[in-house]
């Protein structure tokens, strides 16, 4: 097993371990190089915790790809709440996106359609098909609503974490999977958790639904006192609504805002940053 375990985010249901590693590994090595810690040999020690196929619909004749979702498929509750949260954040960071009105925030009929239309104008979601955006929403809601899928995803990550594992790097929804897997794996030897574009700090929608359940407003620390947790977020990353995780997980979390250019949530942009490389190198060097 690898010294570095990677955990992908939403929207990877038609990918796989090896295809994702072909994207992640070179970017991760670039980040290490930026931090002055380049070592090409580490590429053989990187593994991918792939759970995306848990969300992939079973193949059928004449039914290729994601389901043909529309705005009418956005369910009340978590899916609608996450959609509106994405819209509010997109409007805050992107002048092309109109701010939600008061009537929308009380979920009037058609609000999901309006939110999706506005998000399609944003640089963050621009070019993403409506059905794919709704499918991403449903991945978030299914993770929290389907206990069997949730445990299956965490079990995949736990299986990869061995006595040799020193670093876990997790992106987007994968940061939730990785956090829960580590928090429920007593005695693990991981020395660095690096979260990228993470939604972990979003109150009510994500944070309050974590397992283990937060206590007195604080989430459980996902390891020993020797674990270093670094959280990186781009200012324009709509998924990472709360850039600073310290109010939710305590002052030990090291937080940084990075600049990913036009692709605020892209994992490759996060991985190539010097700060990401330094956080990974720190875990590899820790004893």
N, C-alpha and C positions, 0 to 999 in steps of 0.2 A: 504494500500500500504506500501512498505517497506522503511526503512530508507536508505537501500543500494540498488541501482539499478545497475545490471550488464548488460553489453552489449557484446555479443560474437563476434567472428571474422568470417573470411571466412571459407568455407568448412563445415558448420554445417547444410546443407539443409535437411539432413535426421534425425536430432536430434529434440529436443523439449525443452520447458521450464523446465520441471521436470528432464529430463535426464541430461541436462546441469547443473542444480542446484546441482544434486548429485555429480558432479565433482567439481564445483566451490566452494560450501559452505564449505566443510571440508578444502580445501586448503586455503580459505580466513580466516577461524578460526585459522588455523596453523600460518598464517602470523601475525594475531593479537597476538597469543601466543608468537611468537618470539619477538614481540615488547613489551611484557609485558602487553598486554591489553586483555588477553583472557577472553571471556564471551560467553559461549555456548548459552546463551539465545538469542544472536543476530541472530542465525541461522533462527529464525522464522521471522526475519525482513529483509530478503534478497530476492529479486525478480529478475527475468531474463527478460530483454527486448529481446524477441526472434523474429527475422525477417528472419531466415534462410529459412523458407518454401516459402518465396517469390521467391527464386531461384530454388525451387524443380520442376522438370518437372512433368507435369500431368501424372498420371499412365496410362499405356496402356498395353494390353496383349502382352507378349513376349518382353517387353521393360522395364526391371527392372534396377533401379539404374541410375547413371549419363549417359548422352549421350556418345556414343563411339567416343569421340573427338580424333583427331590426330594432328600432327604438321601443317597440311594443314588448320586446322580450326582456327589457330592463325591469327587474323585480323591485317592488317596494321594500324598503328596509336597507340592508347593507349595500346592495348594488346601487340603488338610487343615491344613497348617502355618499358613497365613494365617488360616483359620477359628479355630483354637485361639488364635492370637495376638490376634485380635479379641475372643474370649471372655475371655481373661485381662485385657485392658485394660478391657473393659466391666465386668467384676466389680470391678476396682480403683476405677473412678470412679462406679459406680452400685450402690447398696445393694440394688436389686431383683434384681440378677443374682448367682446363686450362683457361688462360685469353683470352678474346675475341680478335681476330685480328682486324686490321684496316678495312679490307674488310667486316667483320661482322658488324661493327658499322655503315656502310653505307647500311646495310640491303640487302645483296646479296641474290639471291635465295637459299633457303635451310638454311638460318641463324636461323630460328625458330627451325628447326629440330636439328641443331648443339647445340643451346642453351639448348634445352630440354635434349639432350643426356648428355651434361656436367652437368646440374643440377641434373640429376639422380645419378651422382657420388658423390654429395655433402652430407655431414652429415646432412645438413638441409633438403634437399628434398629427400634424399635416402629412398627407400621403397615406395615412393608415386607414384602411377600409373600415366602414362603419361596423360591419359584422365582426371584424377582428378586434375592434375596440370593445364591443359588447362582450366578445368572447374573453378578453382579458379581464373585464369586470367580473365575469362569471367564474374565472379561475380564482380570483380573490375570495369571492363569496363561497365557492365550493370548498376551498381549503378550510375555512372556519366552520362550515356547516356539515361537512362530511367527515365524521371522525375516523372512518376507515381509510379514506384517501389521505387525510392529515397524518395519521400514524404511518402509513406506507411511505410517504415522502420523507418523514423524519427517520424512519428505519433505514432508508437508502443511505442517508448521510451518516447515521451512526455506524453503519457497517464499514464505512470507509475510514472512520477515525480509529486509528490504532495507536499503539505505544510509540510509533515513529512519527505520528502526525504532530507538526509544530504550528501550522498556520491553517486557518479556515478563512477563505475569501468568499464573500457572499454578496450577490447583487439583487436588488429589488425584492420581490416576494421571497426569493431565496434567502434573504437575510432573516426573515421570520422563521423559515424552515431550519436554518442553521442555528439561530439563537435557541429555539426550542429544543433542538437535538442536543446541543451542548449543555443547556441548563438541566436536562434530564439524564445526563450521562456522568454519574459520579466518578471522580477519580481520573478523569481524562487528563492527558498531558499536553493539550494544546496550549501554546504560549501566546498566540496572537489571533484575535478575531478582527477581521477587516471587513466592514460593511460599506457597501457602495450604493448610493441612491436608495437608501432604506426607508420604508414606511413605518418602522418600528415605533416611532415617537408619536404617531397620530392618535390622540386620545379618542376613546369611544370606539372608533372604527377598527383599530388594530390593537393598540396598546392594552386596552381593557379586556381584550379577548385572548391575550396570550396565555400559554400554558408552559410553566407554572403561572398561576394567577398573581398579578402584582399585589403587593401588600403595602398598605398605607401610602399609596401613590407611587411606589417604587417597584420596578421590575427586579426579578432575581438576577444576581450576578451569574453569568453563564460559565463559571469555572472557578478555579482557585484564586487566591490573592495574587498569584504570579501571572495571571492572564492579563495581557494588555489588549484593550479594545480601542480600535481606531475607526471612526465613522466619517466618511467623506460624502459630501453632497454638492452638486452644482447649484448655483443660485436659481437657475431656471428649471431645475428638475421638479416637475409637477408631482411625481410619485413620492419624492422625499419632502413632504409638506413641512415637517419639522426638521430643520437642519441640525439642531443641537439636541443630542439625546441625553445630556446631563440632567435636565429636570426630571426625566423618566427613569434613568438608570444610575444616577449618582455622578459625582464629580470625577471619577476615575476614567470615564469615557473621554478620549481625546477626539475632538471634533475639528474638522477643517472644511472650508468651502473651496472648491476647485473650479476650474474654468474649462468646460468641455466643448466650447464653441457651439455650433448649430445643433449638435446632437447631445443635448443635456443629460439624457438618461442612458446613453450608449455605454455598454460595459467596457469596450475597448478604450474609449477615451478616459474612463476612470482608471483603468489598469496602467495606462502609460504615464500617469502623473507621477512625479517624483515623490510626492507624499505617500502615495500608495506603495511605491517601491520601498520606501524607507520603513513603512509599517510592516511589510512582509519580511524584509531583511531583518528587522528587529526580532521577529518571532523565530526566524531560522537561527539567529545567533544566540538566542536565550538558552540558558542551561537550567 
